């Protein structure tokens, strides 16, 4: 009896071994199946794109640093913008009436201390051209050798002639250098209009070096868009 009972556990254990092997084999098959599915899925759909990798292929747009701005007249590359003068270039000087290639229209000059027509019925005459010692009084004025003259507007028409827009300038020397205006001694202003049958006068002073008075031009702009009246000649020293 004892010998027969001891053999039963051995036989039971022997019967369990095939069952365990079958389970292990089935599990291995499942794992391999899942792995195969994963490989197939990855091969079919391909690797997912990385946002970082995608962005790395883009060229970043140029931007200014905070608080910085492009220099005026320059492009993003640092080169001067089209139409703007290059750094260090000198702007071309503007022309003045009487100079070669002058852009402003001007009548044929008349002699100093003469009379010329402005419009029909109105004339202007230069009188009392003389040399004076200019005095500085107003802002920007510089005292020095100067000339003084009077312009008289005479109106023979039937209506008042407006003169509030009259502008007088003086140029001297071979380069037609602009002269600086002064208010003294004896400068006066022109009335805003000249009544019919009347005359209105004003006295002007401009600084002109004595050695540059061989050629002097006095221009009178009386109306926008019309050629300026010009008196030209030598001025007294």
C-alpha positions as CSV (number, residue, x, y, z in Angstrom):
1,X,0.0,0.0,0.0
2,X,2.8,2.4,0.9
3,X,4.6,1.8,-2.3
4,X,1.5,2.4,-4.4
5,X,0.6,5.8,-2.8
6,X,4.1,7.2,-3.3
7,X,3.8,6.8,-7.1
8,X,0.7,9.0,-7.5
9,X,2.3,12.5,-7.1
10,X,4.9,11.6,-9.6
11,X,2.4,10.6,-12.2
12,X,0.3,13.8,-11.6
13,X,3.3,16.0,-12.0
14,X,4.2,14.2,-15.2
15,X,0.7,14.9,-16.5
16,X,0.9,18.7,-15.7
17,X,4.2,19.3,-17.7
18,X,2.6,19.1,-21.2
19,X,-0.2,21.5,-20.1
20,X,2.4,24.1,-18.9
21,X,4.4,23.8,-22.1
22,X,1.3,24.4,-24.2
23,X,0.5,27.6,-22.3
24,X,4.0,29.0,-22.7
25,X,4.0,28.2,-26.4
26,X,0.6,29.9,-26.8
27,X,1.8,33.0,-25.0
28,X,4.9,33.2,-27.2
29,X,2.7,33.0,-30.3
30,X,0.6,35.9,-29.0
31,X,3.7,38.1,-28.3
32,X,5.2,37.3,-31.7
33,X,1.8,38.1,-33.3
34,X,1.6,41.5,-31.6
35,X,5.2,42.3,-32.6
36,X,4.5,41.4,-36.2
37,X,1.4,43.7,-36.2
38,X,3.4,46.5,-34.7
39,X,6.1,46.1,-37.4
40,X,3.5,46.0,-40.1
41,X,1.7,49.2,-38.8
42,X,4.9,51.1,-38.6
43,X,6.0,50.1,-42.1
44,X,2.6,51.0,-43.5
45,X,2.1,54.5,-41.9
46,X,5.7,55.6,-41.7
47,X,7.3,57.6,-38.8
48,X,5.3,60.5,-37.5
49,X,6.7,63.9,-38.4
50,X,8.3,65.8,-35.6
51,X,7.1,69.4,-35.2
52,X,10.6,70.4,-34.2
53,X,12.1,68.7,-37.3
54,X,9.6,70.3,-39.6
55,X,10.2,73.8,-38.2
56,X,14.0,73.3,-38.5
57,X,13.7,73.2,-42.3
58,X,12.2,76.7,-42.4
59,X,14.3,79.8,-42.8
60,X,13.6,82.2,-40.0
61,X,12.4,85.6,-41.2
62,X,14.7,88.5,-40.4
63,X,13.4,90.6,-37.5
64,X,14.6,93.7,-35.6
65,X,15.7,93.4,-32.0
66,X,13.3,94.9,-29.5
67,X,13.5,98.6,-29.5
68,X,15.7,98.7,-32.6
69,X,14.6,100.2,-35.9
70,X,16.1,100.3,-39.4
71,X,18.2,103.4,-40.1
72,X,16.4,106.0,-42.2
73,X,17.2,105.6,-45.9
74,X,18.6,102.1,-45.6
75,X,17.2,98.7,-46.5
76,X,17.2,95.5,-44.5
77,X,20.5,94.5,-46.1
78,X,22.2,97.7,-44.9
79,X,22.5,99.2,-48.3
80,X,21.0,102.7,-48.9
81,X,17.4,102.6,-50.0
82,X,16.5,103.5,-53.6
83,X,16.1,107.3,-54.0
84,X,18.0,108.1,-50.7
85,X,21.5,109.7,-50.8
86,X,24.3,107.5,-49.7
87,X,25.7,108.3,-46.3
88,X,28.3,111.1,-46.5
89,X,27.1,112.3,-49.9
90,X,26.5,116.1,-50.3
91,X,23.2,117.2,-51.6
92,X,23.3,119.2,-54.8
93,X,23.1,122.9,-54.2
94,X,19.9,124.6,-55.3
95,X,20.0,127.1,-58.1
96,X,19.2,130.8,-57.6
97,X,17.6,133.2,-60.0
98,X,20.2,134.5,-62.5
99,X,22.5,131.6,-62.1
100,X,23.3,129.3,-65.0
101,X,20.6,126.6,-65.3
102,X,18.3,128.5,-62.9
103,X,15.1,126.6,-62.4
104,X,13.0,129.6,-61.3
105,X,11.5,131.7,-64.2
106,X,12.8,135.3,-64.4
107,X,12.2,138.2,-66.7
108,X,14.9,139.7,-68.7
109,X,16.7,142.0,-66.2
110,X,16.4,145.7,-66.4
111,X,18.9,148.3,-65.2
112,X,19.2,149.4,-61.6
113,X,17.2,152.5,-60.6
114,X,14.8,152.1,-63.5
115,X,11.0,151.4,-63.9
116,X,9.4,148.3,-65.3
117,X,5.8,147.0,-65.7
118,X,4.4,144.5,-63.2
119,X,0.9,143.9,-64.7
120,X,-1.2,146.1,-66.9
121,X,-1.6,149.4,-65.2
122,X,0.9,148.7,-62.4
123,X,4.6,149.5,-62.4
124,X,7.5,149.1,-60.0
125,X,10.5,151.5,-59.8
126,X,13.8,151.1,-58.0
127,X,15.1,154.4,-56.4
128,X,17.6,155.6,-53.9
129,X,20.2,152.8,-54.3
130,X,23.0,153.5,-51.9
131,X,25.7,151.9,-49.7
132,X,25.1,151.8,-45.9
133,X,26.5,150.1,-42.8
134,X,24.0,147.4,-42.0
135,X,22.8,147.0,-38.5
136,X,21.7,143.7,-36.9
137,X,18.5,143.9,-34.9
138,X,16.2,141.0,-35.7
139,X,16.8,137.3,-35.1
140,X,19.4,135.9,-37.6
141,X,20.6,139.3,-38.8
142,X,24.3,139.9,-39.2
143,X,25.7,143.5,-39.3
144,X,28.1,144.5,-42.0
145,X,28.5,146.3,-45.3
146,X,25.1,146.6,-47.1
147,X,23.1,148.2,-49.8
148,X,19.8,150.0,-49.4
149,X,17.2,150.7,-52.0
150,X,13.5,151.7,-52.3
151,X,10.9,150.0,-54.5
152,X,7.8,152.0,-55.4
153,X,4.7,150.3,-56.8
154,X,2.4,152.6,-58.7
155,X,-1.1,151.7,-59.6
156,X,-2.8,153.4,-62.5
157,X,-5.6,150.9,-62.7
158,X,-9.2,151.3,-61.6
159,X,-9.0,148.8,-58.7
160,X,-6.6,148.2,-55.8
161,X,-3.6,146.0,-56.6
162,X,-2.6,143.4,-53.9
163,X,1.0,143.4,-52.8
164,X,1.0,141.3,-49.6
165,X,2.7,138.4,-51.5
166,X,5.6,140.5,-52.9
167,X,9.0,138.9,-52.0
168,X,12.3,140.7,-52.6
169,X,15.7,139.0,-52.8
170,X,19.3,140.1,-53.6
171,X,22.1,138.1,-55.2
172,X,25.7,139.2,-55.7
173,X,29.0,138.2,-57.4
174,X,29.7,135.8,-60.2
175,X,28.1,132.9,-58.2
176,X,25.0,134.9,-57.4
177,X,25.4,134.4,-53.7
178,X,22.2,135.1,-51.8
179,X,22.4,138.3,-49.7
180,X,21.1,138.4,-46.1
181,X,18.3,140.9,-45.4
182,X,18.5,143.5,-42.6
183,X,15.9,145.8,-41.0
184,X,18.2,148.7,-40.3
185,X,19.1,151.4,-40.9
186,X,15.9,152.8,-42.4
187,X,14.1,149.6,-43.5
188,X,10.3,149.8,-44.0
189,X,7.6,147.3,-45.0
190,X,5.4,147.3,-48.1
191,X,1.6,147.9,-47.7
192,X,-0.7,144.9,-48.4
193,X,-2.2,146.7,-51.4
194,X,-1.9,149.7,-53.6
195,X,-5.0,151.7,-54.0
196,X,-6.1,152.8,-57.5
197,X,-4.3,155.9,-58.6
198,X,-1.7,155.6,-55.7
199,X,1.8,154.5,-55.0
200,X,3.2,152.4,-52.2
201,X,6.9,152.2,-51.3
202,X,9.2,150.1,-49.1
203,X,12.9,150.3,-48.3
204,X,15.1,147.2,-48.2
205,X,18.6,146.6,-46.8
206,X,20.8,143.6,-47.8
207,X,24.3,142.7,-46.7
208,X,26.6,142.8,-49.8
209,X,30.4,142.8,-49.5
210,X,31.9,145.9,-51.1
211,X,34.2,143.9,-53.3
212,X,31.2,141.9,-54.7
213,X,29.1,144.8,-55.8
214,X,30.2,144.8,-59.5
215,X,27.3,142.4,-60.3
216,X,24.1,142.6,-58.2
217,X,20.7,141.2,-59.0
218,X,17.5,142.4,-57.2
219,X,14.5,140.1,-57.8
220,X,10.9,141.0,-57.1
221,X,8.4,138.0,-57.0
222,X,5.0,139.7,-57.2
223,X,2.7,136.7,-58.1
224,X,3.0,132.9,-57.7
225,X,3.6,131.3,-61.1
226,X,4.8,134.4,-62.8
227,X,8.4,135.2,-63.8
228,X,10.2,137.4,-61.2
229,X,11.1,141.0,-62.1
230,X,14.9,141.5,-62.0
231,X,17.0,144.6,-61.7
232,X,20.7,144.0,-62.5
233,X,23.8,146.1,-62.4
234,X,26.6,147.4,-60.2
235,X,25.8,148.8,-56.7
236,X,27.6,151.7,-55.1
237,X,30.5,150.9,-52.6
